[in-house]
Amino acid sequence: MSTVPATEDRGATRVPVHGLTVLYDAECTLCTHLRDWLGRQPQLVPLTLVPAASDEARARFPGLDHSATLDEVTVVGDSGQVYRSTAAWIVVLWALREYRPLAHKLSTPAGARLARGAVLAAARWRGAQWGGKVYRREDGWTYDPGLGWIYDPPGCAGDVCATR
């Protein structure tokens, strides 16, 4: 089994990242706090912050599983790269001037374990804010701790839904 050194080129010259879109849960207080914090940070790579599963997110990324973007942080690069969960947090830190050195440390095998722990802690906090109960959003998304995110568009009755 071979390992790739943390400093080895991973193809950035072939597909450079010039911008990132961070999809965040606009109904989550932790997520909106982090959105606001990201907006105040000096950025080496511009971040666009878009509510997950919103009309704007669906228009920008029609091929994305938008229910999954509510389950875990998702970041999309300007060349179509998709980062989820731990990798998404690391790439966001990489985009920030003050946190790029930390992102490089977290991209190592040992650092990735630490980053994963932070992501799991944030997910646990998000789940605790709903008290382990079903959480419903006005836009039709529902979170059930046993099932995950489910979309039931507003205005649907039985098998009939209004179209836009």
Residue pairs with C-beta under 8 A, 6 or more apart in sequence:
3 109
4 10
6 104
6 107
6 108
15 79
15 81
16 79
17 45
17 77
17 78
17 79
17 81
17 91
17 95
18 45
18 46
18 78
19 45
19 46
19 47
19 48
19 77
19 78
20 45
20 46
20 47
20 48
20 75
20 76
20 77
20 78
20 91
20 92
20 95
21 47
21 48
21 49
21 50
21 60
21 61
21 75
21 76
21 78
22 35
22 38
22 47
22 48
22 49
22 50
22 73
22 74
22 75
22 88
22 92
23 50
23 51
23 52
23 53
23 57
23 69
23 73
23 74
23 75
23 76
24 31
24 32
24 34
24 35
24 49
24 50
24 51
24 52
24 73
25 31
25 51
25 52
25 70
25 126
26 32
26 51
26 52
26 54
27 137
28 126
28 129
29 129
30 122
30 125
30 126
30 129
31 73
31 126
35 49
38 47
38 49
38 92
38 96
39 47
39 49
41 96
41 97
41 98
41 99
42 96
42 97
42 98
43 95
43 96
43 97
44 95
44 96
44 97
44 100
45 94
45 95
46 95
47 92
47 95
50 56
50 57
50 60
51 57
52 66
52 69
52 70
52 74
53 66
53 67
53 69
53 70
53 139
53 141
53 151
54 139
57 64
57 66
57 69
58 66
60 76
61 76
64 74
64 76
64 82
66 151
67 141
67 148
67 149
67 150
67 151
68 74
68 84
68 149
70 141
70 143
70 149
71 148
71 149
72 84
72 85
72 88
72 119
72 123
73 84
73 85
73 88
73 89
73 119
74 82
74 83
74 84
74 88
75 82
75 83
75 84
75 88
75 91
75 92
76 82
76 83
77 83
77 91
83 90
83 91
85 116
85 119
86 112
86 115
86 116
86 119
89 106
89 115
89 118
89 119
90 103
90 106
90 107
90 112
90 115
91 103
93 99
93 100
93 102
93 103
93 106
94 100
94 103
94 104
94 107
96 103
105 111
106 112
106 114
106 115
127 145
130 143
130 145
132 145
133 145
134 142
134 143
134 144
134 145
135 142
135 143
136 142
136 143
138 154
139 154
140 151
140 152
140 153
140 154
140 156
141 149
141 150
141 151
142 149
142 150
142 151
142 152
143 149
143 150
144 150
153 161
153 162
155 161
155 162
156 162
